[in-house]
Amino acid sequence: MKNNEIVGDLRRLKDCSGTSGFRCPEMQFNLDEGYDGKAADIWSLGICILTYVNFKIPFWSDSSNLETDINAKNNPLPFEEENSTVLRDLIEKMCAKEEANRLTIE
């Protein structure tokens, strides 16, 4: 498969562009198989919502972008005590570590 080749209805992307802290784990760590751009967008939207609600970027590391990406891959989502169960449920489904388990826009 070539970079950004379309396979059926699924486009597998093979770059790791994007903003650290908002990239899904497979963008940084799964480049051989590529990643689904739509699933990556759902992850990023979930991170945006959590950032707006809690006023801080989940998984953020001041040491490096790579450390932020490693945190996103390995650590659980960091919720605040005041985050509702409805918000937690939504974000957990949007930011499932496995792209196949993420909510879809449909």
N, C-alpha and C positions, 0 to 999 in steps of 0.2 A: 504494500500500500504506500502510495506517495503522500507527501505532506498535504493535509486537508483534502484527502480523497473522499468522494461521496460513495458510500456503499449502501445501495438501496435508498431508503429514506433517511439513513443515519449518516451524518457527516462526522468523521473522526478527525479531530484536530490534533496537531503534533507540535505545538509550541507552548511556551509557558509565559506568554505575555499576560499582562494584567497587573493589578496592584496587589502587592503582598498584603496579606490580611484579608483579602477578598477573593483570592484564588482558591479554587477547590483543590483538595489533596492530589487528585489524579493529574492535574495540570503540571505539577512539579515532579511527581514521582512515578508517572505511568506513561512516559512519552513513547515507549516502544509500541504500545497498543493504542495510544492516543486517547482522546476523551470526547465525550458528547458535549458539544457546545451549549445545547439547551439545558442539559443537566448542570453544567458549570454555571450558567446564568441563574438557575434556581438557587444554587448554593450561594452565589454572590448576593442575590436579593435577600436571602435569609440573614446573611451576615450584615447587610445594610440595615435591615429592620432591627436586629439586635443592637447594632451600633447606635442607631437613632434613639432607641428606648433607654439604653443604659449609658449613653454618652461616652462610650469607649469601644475600641475595636477588639473583638474577641481574639484570643490567641496572640496578641501583639507582643513582640519582643523588641526592646530597644537595641539589642546587640546586633541583629542582622535580619535581612529579609529571609534568608534560609532558615534561621531559627523560628521565625514566625510561621513559615510553611511547615516546618517539622511539628510545631505545636498544633497546627490545624490538623495534621495527619494523625497525631498520636494522642492528643488530649481531648477530654470530653468538653462539650460546649459549656462555657462559663456563664451560668445564669446568676442573676442577683436574687436575693431573698424575696424581693417584692415583685419579681416577674410572675405573672399569673400562670396557672396550669395550661390555659388555652394558648398563651404565647409560647410557652415551653414546648407544647405538643407541636405547634405549627413549625417552629424553628428546628426542632429535632427531625421533623419529616423533610423539611427543605434542605437541611444540612446533614443528611445521612452520609456517613463516610463512604459507603459504596454507592456509586452513581445510579446503579440499577434500583436501589431502594428509595431514591429521592422522589418527592412529589413531582408531578409533571404539571405543565401549565394547563393542560386539559383538566 
